């Protein structure tokens, strides 16, 4: 009898619904495994100024450089094998630094200011373009999700620097990839979580993650909730999970924040946690979310080095089974492996990780 009661209580504690919100608690059932540290030294003829984004497709690692406005291609050992053109409007060139993602096995970039979702070939030429409302694209893109013919992408139509309002933003768009029709717009759900409503200069970003079955999640930089929708944009679940290593900086008004010195702003961002992009492991049925804070002087330089980064993992039973530090910001997922950018100043360093379920070890 006692065992039955304990089992019931443990299930309730792991995932319980309060006022329509499914509370998720942490119980470790997996471990993070560092598979490989990938490094590429710089030379007089090769360097990367500042990594903007990374994507991995069939063992090829694509890295976009904010300084040179180029995309470099590396093999699985991080040897550079190709690159795009620089800044420009010609074939294989980019007007703005490209954010990288993929749909199936195609390299894709949202293109500003045209408002296009561009599929690229090996020469970085556009082979297909799906038009999107350009006002939908914000300053964060993350990854796209495709379910059947539908494309789901994060959006942000709130003018930068304005305070969030309940009806003033669209967090994600479900679009028909065939006729380019917007099926639905998902409105933001910001102000229902006051415990994290500190000021942040760029905290209005949203990301989409593929979910279990034909669903997807919308997450936001400063909200502890995950909103799960079906492919038609209907809300299925509202989950809430406070990550183990999550911290918030002191609350400032807009005027107070902009009046802070550079040193004080850096101190602020060393305490302020950002919930960032994530991914879905189809084979293991896991939703993986990255959250992080800037390191010392990180905000003023926007450096990828010294970032304090973490991941949490939710399984299909809506249990958090892992919440641990990870070296570097998560940038890409491919074939069961996570890729993080560790550094790009002295040399390019990318770490490759996997997630091992603890019951896998017992079976072996």
C-alpha beads as a LAMMPS data file, in Angstrom:
LAMMPS data file: protein, C-alpha beads

364 atoms
363 bonds

1 atom types
1 bond types

-500.0 500.0 xlo xhi
-500.0 500.0 ylo yhi
-500.0 500.0 zlo zhi

Masses

1 110.0

Atoms # bond

1 1 1 0.000 0.000 0.000
2 1 1 2.790 2.414 0.957
3 1 1 4.616 1.679 -2.280
4 1 1 1.478 2.477 -4.267
5 1 1 0.989 5.782 -2.460
6 1 1 4.637 6.726 -2.958
7 1 1 4.461 5.879 -6.666
8 1 1 1.316 7.988 -7.053
9 1 1 2.888 10.949 -5.250
10 1 1 6.069 10.733 -7.326
11 1 1 4.085 10.845 -10.568
12 1 1 2.110 13.864 -9.331
13 1 1 5.317 15.655 -8.303
14 1 1 6.990 15.024 -11.631
15 1 1 4.190 16.581 -13.657
16 1 1 1.087 18.102 -12.094
17 1 1 -1.513 20.420 -13.566
18 1 1 -2.285 23.646 -11.696
19 1 1 -4.917 25.982 -13.155
20 1 1 -4.449 24.420 -16.589
21 1 1 -0.656 24.684 -16.384
22 1 1 1.316 21.456 -16.254
23 1 1 4.059 21.867 -13.639
24 1 1 7.202 19.891 -14.429
25 1 1 9.773 18.885 -11.845
26 1 1 13.255 17.488 -12.214
27 1 1 14.251 13.865 -11.708
28 1 1 17.539 12.871 -13.314
29 1 1 17.179 9.980 -15.750
30 1 1 19.824 10.878 -18.341
31 1 1 23.378 12.162 -18.627
32 1 1 25.214 14.518 -20.956
33 1 1 28.171 12.987 -22.802
34 1 1 30.930 15.049 -24.421
35 1 1 31.672 13.133 -27.608
36 1 1 34.327 15.376 -29.122
37 1 1 35.997 18.789 -28.938
38 1 1 36.377 20.176 -32.449
39 1 1 38.991 22.883 -33.010
40 1 1 40.156 24.867 -36.017
41 1 1 43.201 27.142 -35.763
42 1 1 43.263 30.527 -37.474
43 1 1 45.936 31.652 -39.921
44 1 1 46.832 34.736 -41.955
45 1 1 44.506 33.520 -44.716
46 1 1 41.668 32.119 -42.579
47 1 1 39.796 33.410 -39.555
48 1 1 36.257 33.882 -38.257
49 1 1 35.491 37.260 -36.729
50 1 1 32.434 36.336 -34.669
51 1 1 30.175 33.317 -34.981
52 1 1 26.526 34.217 -35.538
53 1 1 25.064 30.779 -36.112
54 1 1 25.848 27.116 -36.772
55 1 1 23.977 24.385 -38.625
56 1 1 24.924 20.745 -39.220
57 1 1 23.648 18.719 -42.181
58 1 1 24.971 15.249 -43.061
59 1 1 28.243 15.733 -41.140
60 1 1 28.890 19.126 -42.738
61 1 1 29.150 22.001 -40.268
62 1 1 28.014 25.427 -41.520
63 1 1 29.216 28.489 -39.586
64 1 1 28.098 32.061 -40.314
65 1 1 30.478 34.921 -39.529
66 1 1 29.056 38.245 -38.364
67 1 1 32.227 40.187 -39.257
68 1 1 32.780 38.935 -42.823
69 1 1 29.111 38.273 -43.629
70 1 1 30.076 34.824 -44.893
71 1 1 29.201 31.185 -44.287
72 1 1 32.055 28.712 -43.887
73 1 1 31.658 24.971 -44.440
74 1 1 33.619 22.437 -42.376
75 1 1 33.868 18.668 -42.420
76 1 1 33.082 16.579 -39.325
77 1 1 36.622 17.186 -37.994
78 1 1 36.287 20.968 -38.410
79 1 1 38.515 21.282 -41.472
80 1 1 37.326 24.184 -43.633
81 1 1 36.303 22.881 -47.066
82 1 1 34.325 25.784 -48.599
83 1 1 32.856 29.223 -48.003
84 1 1 30.260 31.563 -49.442
85 1 1 30.927 34.925 -50.981
86 1 1 31.090 38.013 -48.794
87 1 1 28.575 40.779 -48.378
88 1 1 26.684 41.582 -51.543
89 1 1 23.680 40.834 -53.729
90 1 1 25.283 38.437 -56.201
91 1 1 25.031 34.621 -56.352
92 1 1 26.319 33.035 -53.140
93 1 1 26.428 36.377 -51.301
94 1 1 24.386 37.762 -48.411
95 1 1 23.038 41.256 -47.839
96 1 1 22.994 40.654 -44.085
97 1 1 24.665 38.124 -41.807
98 1 1 22.674 34.911 -42.327
99 1 1 20.956 33.046 -39.556
100 1 1 21.184 29.329 -40.381
101 1 1 18.626 26.604 -39.955
102 1 1 17.448 23.568 -41.907
103 1 1 14.239 22.027 -43.132
104 1 1 14.709 18.313 -43.616
105 1 1 18.243 18.235 -45.098
106 1 1 18.157 21.603 -46.852
107 1 1 20.132 24.588 -45.597
108 1 1 17.701 27.451 -45.032
109 1 1 18.106 31.093 -44.049
110 1 1 15.501 33.775 -43.330
111 1 1 16.437 36.699 -45.567
112 1 1 16.014 40.300 -44.491
113 1 1 14.751 42.757 -45.570
114 1 1 12.934 40.850 -48.320
115 1 1 11.049 38.611 -45.896
116 1 1 11.912 35.332 -47.636
117 1 1 12.581 31.843 -46.326
118 1 1 15.404 30.839 -48.673
119 1 1 16.538 27.295 -49.428
120 1 1 20.195 27.226 -50.501
121 1 1 22.287 24.840 -52.605
122 1 1 25.955 23.916 -52.041
123 1 1 27.025 27.176 -53.700
124 1 1 24.749 29.208 -51.383
125 1 1 22.487 30.102 -54.279
126 1 1 18.760 30.348 -53.633
127 1 1 17.001 27.368 -55.183
128 1 1 13.612 27.970 -53.554
129 1 1 12.064 30.862 -51.664
130 1 1 8.890 30.957 -49.575
131 1 1 7.608 34.458 -48.969
132 1 1 6.847 35.521 -45.414
133 1 1 5.564 38.767 -44.032
134 1 1 8.816 40.616 -43.406
135 1 1 7.386 42.277 -40.342
136 1 1 7.144 38.817 -38.775
137 1 1 10.884 38.347 -38.653
138 1 1 12.435 39.553 -35.428
139 1 1 16.009 39.640 -34.167
140 1 1 15.989 35.946 -33.251
141 1 1 15.255 33.158 -35.697
142 1 1 16.308 29.910 -34.081
143 1 1 15.191 26.911 -36.082
144 1 1 12.186 26.258 -38.288
145 1 1 9.814 23.331 -37.846
146 1 1 8.171 21.479 -40.702
147 1 1 5.127 19.264 -40.161
148 1 1 3.879 17.908 -43.469
149 1 1 3.622 20.875 -45.844
150 1 1 3.391 23.353 -42.977
151 1 1 6.322 25.531 -41.939
152 1 1 6.394 26.969 -38.431
153 1 1 8.824 29.729 -37.538
154 1 1 9.421 32.139 -34.695
155 1 1 8.333 35.706 -35.256
156 1 1 8.499 39.068 -33.583
157 1 1 6.527 41.946 -35.027
158 1 1 6.985 44.224 -32.018
159 1 1 9.219 47.215 -32.737
160 1 1 12.547 46.769 -30.962
161 1 1 12.898 48.609 -27.662
162 1 1 9.179 48.905 -26.873
163 1 1 7.695 47.434 -23.727
164 1 1 5.772 44.190 -24.342
165 1 1 1.976 44.309 -24.379
166 1 1 -0.488 41.460 -24.363
167 1 1 -1.658 41.991 -27.940
168 1 1 1.377 43.704 -29.434
169 1 1 3.385 40.743 -30.655
170 1 1 3.175 37.552 -32.672
171 1 1 5.439 34.825 -31.338
172 1 1 5.155 32.276 -34.139
173 1 1 3.568 31.684 -37.520
174 1 1 2.149 28.525 -39.056
175 1 1 2.465 28.792 -42.825
176 1 1 1.429 26.554 -45.690
177 1 1 4.642 25.900 -47.584
178 1 1 2.757 25.144 -50.819
179 1 1 0.592 28.215 -51.279
180 1 1 2.550 30.429 -48.825
181 1 1 -0.643 31.264 -46.925
182 1 1 -0.339 32.141 -43.251
183 1 1 -2.598 29.627 -41.529
184 1 1 -2.457 31.216 -38.105
185 1 1 -0.505 33.637 -35.953
186 1 1 0.278 32.705 -32.378
187 1 1 -0.079 35.657 -30.033
188 1 1 2.359 36.162 -27.221
189 1 1 1.773 35.168 -23.634
190 1 1 4.249 37.324 -21.769
191 1 1 2.740 39.133 -18.856
192 1 1 1.326 36.112 -17.030
193 1 1 4.632 35.284 -15.368
194 1 1 5.600 38.214 -13.182
195 1 1 8.460 36.440 -11.404
196 1 1 10.683 36.829 -14.478
197 1 1 9.377 40.131 -15.808
198 1 1 12.595 42.080 -15.274
199 1 1 13.692 44.602 -17.866
200 1 1 15.951 43.162 -20.534
201 1 1 17.222 44.936 -23.598
202 1 1 16.599 42.072 -26.005
203 1 1 14.331 39.713 -24.098
204 1 1 11.400 39.626 -26.484
205 1 1 12.675 36.812 -28.689
206 1 1 10.751 33.600 -29.278
207 1 1 11.811 30.203 -30.617
208 1 1 9.987 27.175 -31.975
209 1 1 10.911 23.553 -31.315
210 1 1 9.473 20.409 -32.878
211 1 1 7.416 18.485 -30.315
212 1 1 5.999 15.031 -29.732
213 1 1 3.876 13.757 -32.613
214 1 1 2.546 16.529 -34.869
215 1 1 3.074 19.263 -32.296
216 1 1 5.557 22.040 -31.678
217 1 1 6.596 24.234 -28.761
218 1 1 6.959 27.993 -28.546
219 1 1 9.450 29.182 -25.946
220 1 1 10.462 32.734 -25.056
221 1 1 13.656 34.208 -23.679
222 1 1 12.362 35.232 -20.271
223 1 1 9.304 33.068 -19.742
224 1 1 9.441 29.802 -17.797
225 1 1 6.517 28.339 -19.721
226 1 1 6.526 26.207 -22.841
227 1 1 3.444 26.493 -25.038
228 1 1 2.658 23.336 -26.997
229 1 1 0.532 23.630 -30.144
230 1 1 -0.733 21.205 -32.735
231 1 1 0.115 21.711 -36.406
232 1 1 -2.915 23.948 -36.888
233 1 1 -1.918 26.312 -34.113
234 1 1 -4.311 25.045 -31.443
235 1 1 -2.930 25.197 -27.905
236 1 1 -2.479 21.649 -26.561
237 1 1 -0.525 22.145 -23.344
238 1 1 0.991 24.874 -21.238
239 1 1 4.016 23.558 -19.388
240 1 1 5.966 25.325 -16.669
241 1 1 9.464 24.418 -15.588
242 1 1 11.955 26.541 -13.650
243 1 1 15.455 25.405 -14.642
244 1 1 17.823 24.455 -11.829
245 1 1 20.462 27.047 -12.750
246 1 1 18.073 29.855 -13.679
247 1 1 18.769 33.264 -12.103
248 1 1 17.337 36.751 -12.601
249 1 1 19.010 40.136 -12.301
250 1 1 17.539 42.970 -10.192
251 1 1 14.453 44.712 -11.549
252 1 1 15.110 48.025 -13.322
253 1 1 12.796 50.482 -14.972
254 1 1 13.486 51.300 -18.618
255 1 1 15.000 54.664 -17.653
256 1 1 17.153 53.157 -14.897
257 1 1 18.539 50.457 -17.161
258 1 1 19.594 52.802 -19.945
259 1 1 21.263 54.976 -17.323
260 1 1 23.542 52.155 -16.134
261 1 1 27.260 52.264 -16.867
262 1 1 28.885 49.669 -19.154
263 1 1 30.280 47.863 -16.095
264 1 1 26.864 47.706 -14.419
265 1 1 25.216 46.436 -17.596
266 1 1 27.806 43.665 -17.850
267 1 1 27.117 42.757 -14.214
268 1 1 23.397 42.709 -14.987
269 1 1 23.794 40.302 -17.891
270 1 1 26.031 37.983 -15.861
271 1 1 23.003 37.392 -13.609
272 1 1 20.236 37.559 -16.217
273 1 1 19.384 34.167 -17.718
274 1 1 18.164 33.809 -21.297
275 1 1 16.116 30.815 -22.371
276 1 1 17.327 30.175 -25.889
277 1 1 16.769 27.836 -28.786
278 1 1 16.163 24.118 -28.484
279 1 1 15.719 20.959 -30.531
280 1 1 13.834 17.687 -30.717
281 1 1 15.477 14.260 -30.672
282 1 1 13.079 12.179 -32.750
283 1 1 14.759 8.850 -31.939
284 1 1 14.647 9.302 -28.154
285 1 1 11.523 11.504 -28.044
286 1 1 13.246 14.302 -26.149
287 1 1 12.735 18.079 -26.180
288 1 1 16.010 19.848 -25.369
289 1 1 16.169 23.522 -24.336
290 1 1 19.258 25.692 -23.876
291 1 1 19.491 28.542 -21.354
292 1 1 22.516 30.705 -20.638
293 1 1 24.096 33.846 -19.211
294 1 1 26.903 36.066 -20.483
295 1 1 30.373 35.701 -19.003
296 1 1 32.470 38.612 -17.738
297 1 1 32.420 41.497 -20.254
298 1 1 30.367 39.236 -22.498
299 1 1 27.482 41.564 -23.176
300 1 1 29.612 44.553 -24.158
301 1 1 31.577 42.422 -26.634
302 1 1 28.748 39.970 -27.540
303 1 1 31.416 37.293 -27.159
304 1 1 30.673 33.583 -27.457
305 1 1 33.546 32.871 -25.048
306 1 1 32.959 32.423 -21.336
307 1 1 29.202 31.976 -21.600
308 1 1 27.625 30.066 -18.711
309 1 1 25.352 27.652 -20.515
310 1 1 22.934 24.893 -19.485
311 1 1 20.379 22.518 -21.002
312 1 1 17.255 20.862 -19.719
313 1 1 15.544 17.854 -21.285
314 1 1 11.861 16.855 -21.244
315 1 1 10.691 13.394 -22.292
316 1 1 7.375 12.361 -23.844
317 1 1 5.920 11.742 -20.364
318 1 1 6.496 15.443 -19.647
319 1 1 9.209 14.765 -17.095
320 1 1 12.413 16.804 -16.907
321 1 1 15.073 14.107 -16.930
322 1 1 18.220 16.237 -17.213
323 1 1 19.231 19.782 -16.225
324 1 1 22.982 20.359 -16.303
325 1 1 25.713 22.810 -17.378
326 1 1 27.027 22.475 -20.932
327 1 1 30.119 24.158 -22.347
328 1 1 29.126 26.731 -24.971
329 1 1 25.827 27.992 -26.374
330 1 1 23.728 25.382 -28.139
331 1 1 23.528 26.068 -31.866
332 1 1 22.711 22.904 -33.817
333 1 1 21.379 19.348 -33.562
334 1 1 21.948 16.581 -36.073
335 1 1 21.636 12.791 -35.989
336 1 1 21.406 12.606 -32.198
337 1 1 24.232 15.067 -31.471
338 1 1 24.176 18.570 -30.013
339 1 1 26.705 21.167 -31.182
340 1 1 27.735 24.180 -29.097
341 1 1 29.913 27.168 -29.907
342 1 1 32.574 27.400 -27.192
343 1 1 34.876 30.056 -28.614
344 1 1 35.694 32.023 -31.753
345 1 1 38.425 34.468 -30.712
346 1 1 41.798 32.692 -30.561
347 1 1 40.475 29.734 -32.548
348 1 1 37.165 28.196 -33.503
349 1 1 35.989 25.604 -30.983
350 1 1 32.775 23.599 -31.289
351 1 1 31.776 20.833 -28.879
352 1 1 29.792 17.779 -29.886
353 1 1 27.535 16.147 -27.259
354 1 1 25.030 13.354 -26.944
355 1 1 22.387 12.562 -24.337
356 1 1 22.442 9.094 -22.852
357 1 1 19.363 7.752 -21.073
358 1 1 20.329 6.055 -17.800
359 1 1 18.189 3.021 -18.584
360 1 1 20.305 2.560 -21.746
361 1 1 23.332 1.895 -19.538
362 1 1 21.401 -0.733 -17.557
363 1 1 20.317 -2.482 -20.757
364 1 1 23.945 -2.628 -21.928

Bonds

1 1 1 2
2 1 2 3
3 1 3 4
4 1 4 5
5 1 5 6
6 1 6 7
7 1 7 8
8 1 8 9
9 1 9 10
10 1 10 11
11 1 11 12
12 1 12 13
13 1 13 14
14 1 14 15
15 1 15 16
16 1 16 17
17 1 17 18
18 1 18 19
19 1 19 20
20 1 20 21
21 1 21 22
22 1 22 23
23 1 23 24
24 1 24 25
25 1 25 26
26 1 26 27
27 1 27 28
28 1 28 29
29 1 29 30
30 1 30 31
31 1 31 32
32 1 32 33
33 1 33 34
34 1 34 35
35 1 35 36
36 1 36 37
37 1 37 38
38 1 38 39
39 1 39 40
40 1 40 41
41 1 41 42
42 1 42 43
43 1 43 44
44 1 44 45
45 1 45 46
46 1 46 47
47 1 47 48
48 1 48 49
49 1 49 50
50 1 50 51
51 1 51 52
52 1 52 53
53 1 53 54
54 1 54 55
55 1 55 56
56 1 56 57
57 1 57 58
58 1 58 59
59 1 59 60
60 1 60 61
61 1 61 62
62 1 62 63
63 1 63 64
64 1 64 65
65 1 65 66
66 1 66 67
67 1 67 68
68 1 68 69
69 1 69 70
70 1 70 71
71 1 71 72
72 1 72 73
73 1 73 74
74 1 74 75
75 1 75 76
76 1 76 77
77 1 77 78
78 1 78 79
79 1 79 80
80 1 80 81
81 1 81 82
82 1 82 83
83 1 83 84
84 1 84 85
85 1 85 86
86 1 86 87
87 1 87 88
88 1 88 89
89 1 89 90
90 1 90 91
91 1 91 92
92 1 92 93
93 1 93 94
94 1 94 95
95 1 95 96
96 1 96 97
97 1 97 98
98 1 98 99
99 1 99 100
100 1 100 101
101 1 101 102
102 1 102 103
103 1 103 104
104 1 104 105
105 1 105 106
106 1 106 107
107 1 107 108
108 1 108 109
109 1 109 110
110 1 110 111
111 1 111 112
112 1 112 113
113 1 113 114
114 1 114 115
115 1 115 116
116 1 116 117
117 1 117 118
118 1 118 119
119 1 119 120
120 1 120 121
121 1 121 122
122 1 122 123
123 1 123 124
124 1 124 125
125 1 125 126
126 1 126 127
127 1 127 128
128 1 128 129
129 1 129 130
130 1 130 131
131 1 131 132
132 1 132 133
133 1 133 134
134 1 134 135
135 1 135 136
136 1 136 137
137 1 137 138
138 1 138 139
139 1 139 140
140 1 140 141
141 1 141 142
142 1 142 143
143 1 143 144
144 1 144 145
145 1 145 146
146 1 146 147
147 1 147 148
148 1 148 149
149 1 149 150
150 1 150 151
151 1 151 152
152 1 152 153
153 1 153 154
154 1 154 155
155 1 155 156
156 1 156 157
157 1 157 158
158 1 158 159
159 1 159 160
160 1 160 161
161 1 161 162
162 1 162 163
163 1 163 164
164 1 164 165
165 1 165 166
166 1 166 167
167 1 167 168
168 1 168 169
169 1 169 170
170 1 170 171
171 1 171 172
172 1 172 173
173 1 173 174
174 1 174 175
175 1 175 176
176 1 176 177
177 1 177 178
178 1 178 179
179 1 179 180
180 1 180 181
181 1 181 182
182 1 182 183
183 1 183 184
184 1 184 185
185 1 185 186
186 1 186 187
187 1 187 188
188 1 188 189
189 1 189 190
190 1 190 191
191 1 191 192
192 1 192 193
193 1 193 194
194 1 194 195
195 1 195 196
196 1 196 197
197 1 197 198
198 1 198 199
199 1 199 200
200 1 200 201
201 1 201 202
202 1 202 203
203 1 203 204
204 1 204 205
205 1 205 206
206 1 206 207
207 1 207 208
208 1 208 209
209 1 209 210
210 1 210 211
211 1 211 212
212 1 212 213
213 1 213 214
214 1 214 215
215 1 215 216
216 1 216 217
217 1 217 218
218 1 218 219
219 1 219 220
220 1 220 221
221 1 221 222
222 1 222 223
223 1 223 224
224 1 224 225
225 1 225 226
226 1 226 227
227 1 227 228
228 1 228 229
229 1 229 230
230 1 230 231
231 1 231 232
232 1 232 233
233 1 233 234
234 1 234 235
235 1 235 236
236 1 236 237
237 1 237 238
238 1 238 239
239 1 239 240
240 1 240 241
241 1 241 242
242 1 242 243
243 1 243 244
244 1 244 245
245 1 245 246
246 1 246 247
247 1 247 248
248 1 248 249
249 1 249 250
250 1 250 251
251 1 251 252
252 1 252 253
253 1 253 254
254 1 254 255
255 1 255 256
256 1 256 257
257 1 257 258
258 1 258 259
259 1 259 260
260 1 260 261
261 1 261 262
262 1 262 263
263 1 263 264
264 1 264 265
265 1 265 266
266 1 266 267
267 1 267 268
268 1 268 269
269 1 269 270
270 1 270 271
271 1 271 272
272 1 272 273
273 1 273 274
274 1 274 275
275 1 275 276
276 1 276 277
277 1 277 278
278 1 278 279
279 1 279 280
280 1 280 281
281 1 281 282
282 1 282 283
283 1 283 284
284 1 284 285
285 1 285 286
286 1 286 287
287 1 287 288
288 1 288 289
289 1 289 290
290 1 290 291
291 1 291 292
292 1 292 293
293 1 293 294
294 1 294 295
295 1 295 296
296 1 296 297
297 1 297 298
298 1 298 299
299 1 299 300
300 1 300 301
301 1 301 302
302 1 302 303
303 1 303 304
304 1 304 305
305 1 305 306
306 1 306 307
307 1 307 308
308 1 308 309
309 1 309 310
310 1 310 311
311 1 311 312
312 1 312 313
313 1 313 314
314 1 314 315
315 1 315 316
316 1 316 317
317 1 317 318
318 1 318 319
319 1 319 320
320 1 320 321
321 1 321 322
322 1 322 323
323 1 323 324
324 1 324 325
325 1 325 326
326 1 326 327
327 1 327 328
328 1 328 329
329 1 329 330
330 1 330 331
331 1 331 332
332 1 332 333
333 1 333 334
334 1 334 335
335 1 335 336
336 1 336 337
337 1 337 338
338 1 338 339
339 1 339 340
340 1 340 341
341 1 341 342
342 1 342 343
343 1 343 344
344 1 344 345
345 1 345 346
346 1 346 347
347 1 347 348
348 1 348 349
349 1 349 350
350 1 350 351
351 1 351 352
352 1 352 353
353 1 353 354
354 1 354 355
355 1 355 356
356 1 356 357
357 1 357 358
358 1 358 359
359 1 359 360
360 1 360 361
361 1 361 362
362 1 362 363
363 1 363 364
